[in-house]
Amino acid sequence: MQKTWILGVVAALGLAACGQSDMERTATGAVMGAAAGQVLAGDATTGALIGGAAGASCRSLGTCPNN
């Protein structure tokens, strides 16, 4: 079960970087995180929260490809 969560977090972080603005990255991260969370762990809500947080903070962390 823990491997599933680790894979989900990695997927959410990678997918959260899509978008030109912080709002777009947050929305994309939330949607993709929800999908990954549902598929990997059966918990779309937690996946959406993780993905949205990753998308919202990727520019601050310097992980966005279009900084």
C-alpha positions as CSV (number, residue, x, y, z in Angstrom):
1,M,0.0,0.0,0.0
2,Q,2.8,2.4,0.8
3,K,4.4,1.8,-2.7
4,T,1.1,2.8,-4.2
5,W,1.1,6.1,-2.4
6,I,4.7,6.8,-3.3
7,L,3.9,6.2,-7.0
8,G,0.8,8.4,-6.7
9,V,2.8,11.3,-5.2
10,V,5.5,11.0,-7.8
11,A,2.9,10.9,-10.6
12,A,1.0,13.9,-9.1
13,L,4.2,15.9,-8.9
14,G,5.2,15.1,-12.4
15,L,1.8,15.9,-13.8
16,A,1.2,19.1,-11.8
17,A,3.8,21.0,-13.8
18,C,1.5,21.3,-16.9
19,G,0.2,24.9,-17.4
20,Q,1.4,28.4,-17.9
21,S,0.0,30.0,-14.7
22,D,-0.1,28.9,-11.1
23,M,-3.9,28.5,-11.4
24,E,-3.6,26.3,-14.5
25,R,-0.9,24.2,-12.8
26,T,-3.1,23.9,-9.7
27,A,-6.1,22.8,-11.6
28,T,-4.2,20.3,-13.8
29,G,-2.4,18.9,-10.7
30,A,-5.7,18.5,-8.9
31,V,-7.4,16.7,-11.9
32,M,-4.5,14.4,-12.6
33,G,-3.9,13.8,-8.9
34,A,-7.5,12.8,-8.5
35,A,-7.3,10.4,-11.4
36,A,-4.0,8.9,-10.1
37,G,-5.3,8.7,-6.6
38,Q,-8.4,6.9,-7.7
39,V,-6.6,4.4,-9.9
40,L,-3.7,3.7,-7.5
41,A,-5.3,3.9,-4.1
42,G,-9.1,4.3,-4.6
43,D,-8.9,7.8,-3.0
44,A,-9.5,10.6,-5.5
45,T,-9.8,13.3,-2.9
46,T,-6.4,12.9,-1.4
47,G,-4.9,12.6,-4.8
48,A,-6.5,15.8,-5.9
49,L,-5.2,17.6,-2.8
50,I,-1.7,16.3,-3.3
51,G,-1.7,17.1,-7.0
52,G,-3.2,20.6,-6.5
53,A,-0.7,21.4,-3.8
54,A,2.1,20.2,-6.1
55,G,0.8,22.3,-9.0
56,A,0.4,25.4,-6.8
57,S,3.9,25.2,-5.4
58,C,6.0,23.9,-8.4
59,R,7.1,27.4,-9.4
60,S,8.3,28.2,-5.9
61,L,10.2,25.0,-5.7
62,G,11.7,25.5,-9.2
63,T,10.3,22.2,-10.6
64,C,8.1,23.7,-13.3
65,P,9.5,23.2,-16.8
66,N,8.4,26.7,-17.9
67,N,9.6,28.8,-14.9
